[in-house]
Amino acid sequence: MSLESITAEISDKAQSMDANGKTVKIDFQGDGTIFIDGATTPPTVSNDDNEADVTLIISEENFEGLMDGSLNPQMAFMMGKLKIDGDMGLALKLGDLFS
């Protein structure tokens, strides 16, 4: 999957989410970023590299596993495939993006 297709998929999923006033960044470790701004309904999704309330640091390959269900988010975190920087509580509420 390309960054553009992952961004489009996240954008589609964000359409059903409510505003929470929080920001999330998914950092693909040099392969780009996805920024989700939860200040609007639906949240806006871009490839901006802005500061966020929580940053998920993961490879594109592992992120695709989260999206297709072949990689469990909790296991990815425990195995070091997913790193979280910032608001851990917010990170735990992001399950809708991975379903």
C-alpha positions, 0 to 999 in steps of 0.5 A: 500500500502507498502512503496515499492509499493508507491516508485515503483509508484513514480518511474514510474511517474518520468520516464516522468519528466524532470530534474530540478536540485531539490530534493524532499523528501516525509516523511511518519512520521516514516514509511519511506521516498521517495527521488526524485533527479531531477538532472538526466533525468529521476529523480532517486527515492530511499528510502534514507533519504537525505536533500531536497529542499522541504519535504512533510510530510504526512501519508501513508494513506493520500498520497495514497488518493493524488495518487488515487485522493480521496484527493485534495492536496490543501485541504490536506494542508489546513486541516493539513494533508500535511505539506510542509517544504522548497521550496513552489514553487517547492511543487506547481509544483509536480502535475504530481506525483498526477495525 
